[in-house]
Amino acid sequence: MRFLIQRVEKASVSVGERETGSIGKGLLVFVGVGQGDDEAVADKMVKKMLGLRIFADENGKTNLSLKDVNGELLIVSQFTLYADCRHGNRPGFTDAGDPETANRLYEYILRICGEQIPSVQHGEFGADMQVSLINDGPYTIMLDSAEVVK
């Protein structure tokens, strides 16, 4: 499982003309589900993400988590986080989880995040989405379950 996390001032996601999610200060998280991922992996990834101290405290040090700053979450599914570009110029996606499993785990992640964070917005699984954001920093982190879950 891979989470591409961006600390944002604001972000939104739309499908066509319909906005499906919008947040102020918080995290925009792109979620990619890989082969073999399950709820246990998702639990560890969410715990790590929500525990990241990447927001500034009163001294300007990155010491605060999303919960500490009452931040919001915008979670967007993105299988292309599993793009394999090692061979040729056309990415392959054989390491991405199958759509049924990926959707189930995406919904699971939304649910467990919603149990901990008051404002969780999201995209639409499998849709062609347009994402807008103002990255704060910029501050972008990649979490990969191959490194987080041991």
C-alpha positions in Angstrom: 0.0 0.0 0.0 1.3 3.5 -0.8 0.1 6.8 0.6 1.3 10.0 -1.1 0.7 12.6 1.5 0.6 16.4 0.9 0.3 18.9 3.6 -2.2 21.5 2.2 -3.7 24.8 2.9 -6.8 23.6 1.0 -7.6 21.0 -1.6 -10.6 19.7 -3.5 -11.5 16.8 -5.8 -14.2 16.8 -8.6 -15.7 14.3 -11.0 -16.7 16.2 -14.0 -18.5 19.3 -12.8 -19.4 17.7 -9.4 -17.2 18.4 -6.4 -17.0 15.2 -4.3 -14.7 16.5 -1.5 -13.1 19.7 -0.3 -11.0 20.6 2.8 -9.1 23.5 4.3 -5.9 23.0 6.3 -4.9 19.3 6.5 -3.7 16.4 4.4 -4.4 15.4 0.8 -3.7 11.7 0.7 -3.5 9.7 -2.5 -4.0 6.0 -1.8 -2.6 3.2 -3.9 -3.5 -0.4 -3.0 -1.0 -3.1 -4.0 -1.2 -6.9 -4.5 -1.5 -8.6 -1.2 -2.6 -5.6 0.8 -5.3 -6.2 3.5 -7.0 -4.5 6.5 -4.0 -5.1 8.7 -1.7 -3.2 6.3 -4.3 -0.4 6.0 -4.5 -0.1 9.8 -0.7 0.3 10.1 -0.6 2.8 7.3 -3.4 4.9 8.7 -1.8 4.8 12.2 1.5 6.0 10.7 -0.1 8.7 8.6 -2.2 10.1 11.4 0.8 10.1 13.7 3.1 12.0 11.4 4.2 15.2 13.1 4.4 17.4 10.0 2.5 20.6 11.2 4.3 23.5 12.8 4.0 24.2 16.5 4.1 27.7 18.1 7.9 27.7 17.6 7.7 26.8 13.9 9.0 23.3 14.4 7.2 20.4 12.8 6.0 18.8 16.0 2.2 18.5 15.5 0.0 15.8 14.0 -3.1 16.2 12.0 -5.2 15.7 15.1 -3.2 18.3 17.1 -4.1 21.0 14.6 -7.7 19.8 14.0 -6.8 19.3 10.4 -9.0 17.8 7.7 -8.4 14.8 5.4 -9.0 14.5 1.7 -8.4 10.9 0.5 -8.2 10.1 -3.2 -7.7 6.6 -4.7 -4.8 6.5 -7.2 -3.7 3.1 -8.6 -1.0 4.9 -10.6 1.1 5.0 -7.4 2.0 1.5 -8.5 3.3 2.4 -11.9 6.2 0.3 -13.0 8.4 2.4 -15.3 11.5 0.1 -15.4 10.9 -1.3 -18.9 10.1 0.9 -21.8 8.2 4.2 -21.7 4.7 2.8 -21.0 4.1 2.2 -17.3 2.8 -1.1 -16.2 0.4 -1.6 -13.3 0.7 -5.3 -12.5 1.7 -4.6 -8.9 -1.6 -2.6 -8.3 -4.3 -4.4 -6.4 -7.3 -5.7 -8.3 -10.1 -3.2 -8.4 -12.5 -5.1 -6.1 -10.0 -5.4 -3.4 -8.6 -1.9 -3.9 -12.1 -0.4 -3.6 -12.9 -2.4 -0.5 -9.7 -1.3 1.2 -10.2 2.3 0.1 -13.7 2.3 1.7 -12.1 0.7 4.8 -9.5 3.4 5.0 -12.2 6.1 4.7 -14.2 4.5 7.5 -11.3 4.1 10.0 -10.0 7.6 9.3 -13.6 8.9 9.9 -13.5 7.3 13.3 -10.5 9.4 14.3 -10.7 12.6 12.3 -13.9 14.7 12.3 -13.6 15.9 8.7 -12.8 13.3 6.1 -13.6 14.0 2.5 -12.9 11.8 -0.5 -12.8 11.2 -4.2 -14.7 8.6 -6.2 -13.0 5.3 -6.6 -12.3 4.5 -10.3 -13.5 7.8 -11.6 -11.6 10.3 -13.7 -11.0 13.0 -11.1 -9.6 16.5 -11.1 -7.7 17.5 -8.0 -6.9 21.0 -7.0 -4.6 21.9 -4.1 -2.4 24.5 -2.5 0.5 22.5 -1.1 1.7 24.0 2.2 5.5 24.1 2.1 5.6 22.3 -0.3 5.5 19.3 2.0 5.0 15.9 0.4 5.8 12.5 1.9 5.5 9.0 0.4 4.6 6.1 2.8 5.1 2.7 1.4 3.9 -0.4 3.3 7.0 -2.2 2.3 8.9 0.2 4.6 6.2 1.0 7.2 4.8 -2.5 7.8 7.5 -4.8 9.1 
